[in-house]
Each structure stands twice: as structure tokens, then as C-alpha cells.
Amino acid sequence: AILAASQMLQSWVSVALVAGVIVAAFIGTMIGKRIVKKHLAA
């Protein structure tokens, strides 16, 4: 039972990591676009 629980936890952690990377990349793209627009406007 402990082994199964640790395996489930590992799979959930990997899913959370992938989701976090996608969200971080999306936020980085949004911030990057805003910075580029400011530089182009200035």
C-alpha cells in the first residue's frame, strides 16, 4: 500500500511539474511581449 501511494504521489508530482512549466512559459511569453511592445513604442 505504501509503495502504491508513493507511486501515485510521484505521478501527481510529475503532472504538477509539467503543468507548472507550461504555466511559467505562458506567463513568461506574456511578460516578454509586453516588454517588447514597450521597447518598440519607446
N, C-alpha and C positions, 0 to 999 in steps of 0.2 A: 504493500500500500504506500509506503514511504517513497519507494522508487517511482511508482506511477505518479505520485504527487509532484516529485521533483522534476519528472519529465514534462508533466503538464505545465509546471511553472516555467521551465526553460523555454517551451514553445511559446508561451504567452509573452515572455521577456523578449524573445526574438521578434515576435509580431509587433510589440510595443516599440522596439528599436527601429524596425523598418518604418513604422508609422511616424516616429519622431524624426527620422531622417527626411522623409517626404515633406513633412510639415516645415522643418527647418529650411529645406531647399526652396519651398514655396515662399516662405517669409523672406528669405534672402533675395529671391528674384524680385519680389515686390519692392523691397528697400532699394535694391540695385537700380531698378527702373526709375524710382523717384530721384535718386542721386544723379542719374544720367540726365534726367529731364532738367534738374536744377542747373547742372553744368551747361547744358545746351542753351537754356534760357539766359544764363549769365554770360 
